[in-house]
């Protein structure tokens, strides 16, 4: 991560400043980590449904008085009275006296009885009994979401509506009012709404407030990702851009401890809120993105931030820059004057320029075919990644074993995906580390589905489980890269809107994921086919996009369209050359 960048187009736009300033310092990293507490909080919220909305086992009341004198556990009573897993609100009435002459332990004998001739009892979601041995209260148990109710899946899906809204707000607000104020306000709203969520009295109120919580949380996290990649130079973006993912994984794993300490969903929600709100007090410790300030022509404020960079940099020598315009006699003043001039040249390069503050999401679809095609491809990537990622998270919550340990393993899988990505991002580039893991995830899921369908053996169940972890590994790696790649793929004046749009449409996949997971019980081969098919298609389409590794960040829409067109022309020329050589 050197002090001078030698890539193409370094003589234009904001990236020109990296000829003098060190691309990354300890100061940069500390700021990104500090602001990255929003990533930690996002990790908590992402796994919140696994615990707060955990659907415990349920059983009907026995309906017989002779059970009152025995200290049966919940699981023992469930084994005795359960008809089938699907018919959770129907129970056999098995008298204790039927095992009076048995030599077996009473629970074992009652469970083993042939219940064909016993009568059954129907119960309702209001009378059903939840297993509270692990969680004292969850959303389904408090609001009676049982007996075939889709209320819990709906609540989870509606939270993605919140993410959808937050993604839109992130793009608009961060491009219009700045990265810093968007993060601060969004985090304050997230914590405040979480407090309100912890005290709401009913199911509909919970779902509604949950939408607001996720909207604010998503706006903060997306804006933070934009801030992180804009805060450093081109050579450092790949490494620093991975920091949000590691902090997200830390929150992911920490959620197991937090939910263990607070087994009541309301207490857990309070804990998350009280962890979130103190972050607002850090607003004065970190600066606005200087790239955004220069793009908005707020040059004096941008200079103050870059002066902090200069103090943290080593061997800053303004005389080493050939393109420096010496007019004032003060090399430092000349540096900032030249940087201002270069940013203005880029801003004025578009014909019929529209003010940056007027750009919206619609601009991505109305500013030329190259930008439109890249936007559509980028959106499909997000739909796939979000759907499969959350689909695997929520289905992994029902795996055999301890739920806390399962969540920790899933979090460690995240880290296992991030570590090689961190080291290989600058070597292999963005496309390989985004498209390759997606294809790997798709192959794992389709292979696992095939094994379960066509090979009847005990080992296939455990092998399928680990193939799902392999798929989670691939999708997690892709999720880490998509933010960095998207930030580099789109220009500064529309970057926030682009990432917001991608994340926003990705929530369509998130909304679908809980309902796709409903097929695990009825058509178990269908979810892997859906998830695997989307992953492979997305991975193939990804390679149609240009590589951005090592390039200066794009500044304007005109510059972006030219870059996309050059990429397409290069591909066509390569294909023509191959055809000519073949002939």
Helices and strands as residue ranges (DSSP letters): G 14-19, H 26-35, H 37-52, E 58-59, G 65-67, H 74-81, E 90-92, G 96-99, H 106-112, E 120-122, E 129-130, H 139-142, H 151-177, H 179-197, H 203-230, H 234-240, H 243-261, H 265-277, G 278-285, H 290-295, H 299-312, G 318-320, H 331-347, G 356-358, H 363-366, H 369-396, H 403-428, H 430-454, H 458-489, H 492-517, H 519-522, H 524-542, H 557-582
